[in-house]
């Protein structure tokens, strides 16, 4: 454990080792964003917004968050 306690638990832990490969992060974003598009296309605004928020949270956590492991300098 890194000692970091997320208020959301491990469900939204974008720093987990499972998400280290780029293809996994892109797949998660594609599925969430694609499903948001499907829900909007079907006319279900609520579920479309929910999945769009998941995709947005994932994008931030995977690529923008300055505390993500890939943003840290490698140990010497």
C-alpha positions in Angstrom: 0.0 0.0 0.0 1.2 3.5 -0.8 -0.5 5.0 2.3 -2.8 7.0 0.1 -6.4 6.8 1.1 -8.9 7.6 -1.7 -12.3 8.8 -0.5 -13.8 6.7 -3.3 -12.0 3.5 -2.4 -10.3 1.3 -4.9 -13.1 1.6 -7.5 -11.7 4.9 -8.9 -8.0 4.2 -8.2 -6.6 5.3 -11.6 -3.1 4.8 -10.2 -3.4 1.1 -9.8 -0.8 -1.1 -11.5 -3.5 -2.6 -13.7 -3.8 0.7 -15.6 -0.1 1.2 -16.2 -0.1 -0.1 -19.9 -1.3 2.6 -22.3 -3.6 0.3 -24.2 -5.6 -0.6 -21.0 -6.1 3.1 -20.3 -7.2 3.8 -23.8 -9.5 0.8 -23.9 -11.2 1.9 -20.6 -11.7 5.4 -22.0 -13.0 4.1 -25.4 -15.5 1.8 -23.7 -16.8 4.5 -21.3 -16.9 7.2 -24.0 -18.4 4.9 -26.5 -21.1 3.8 -24.2 -21.9 7.4 -23.3 -22.3 8.0 -27.1 -24.6 5.0 -27.4 -26.8 6.3 -24.5 -27.0 9.8 -26.0 -27.9 8.3 -29.4 -30.6 6.3 -27.8 -31.9 9.4 -26.1 -31.1 8.5 -22.5 -29.5 11.7 -21.2 -29.0 10.4 -17.6 -26.9 7.4 -18.4 -25.1 9.3 -21.2 -24.0 11.9 -18.7 -23.0 9.3 -16.1 -20.7 7.4 -18.6 -19.4 10.7 -20.0 -18.4 11.7 -16.4 -16.7 8.3 -15.9 -14.8 8.9 -19.2 -13.8 12.4 -18.1 -12.7 11.2 -14.6 -10.7 8.5 -16.3 -9.1 10.9 -18.7 -8.0 13.2 -15.9 -6.8 10.3 -13.7 -4.9 8.6 -16.5 -3.3 11.5 -18.4 -3.6 14.8 -16.5 -3.2 13.9 -12.7 0.3 15.2 -11.7 0.5 12.5 -9.0 0.1 9.5 -11.4 3.1 7.1 -11.4 4.0 7.8 -15.0 4.4 11.5 -14.2 7.0 10.8 -11.4 10.7 10.7 -12.3 12.1 7.2 -12.3 14.0 6.2 -9.1 17.8 6.3 -9.4 
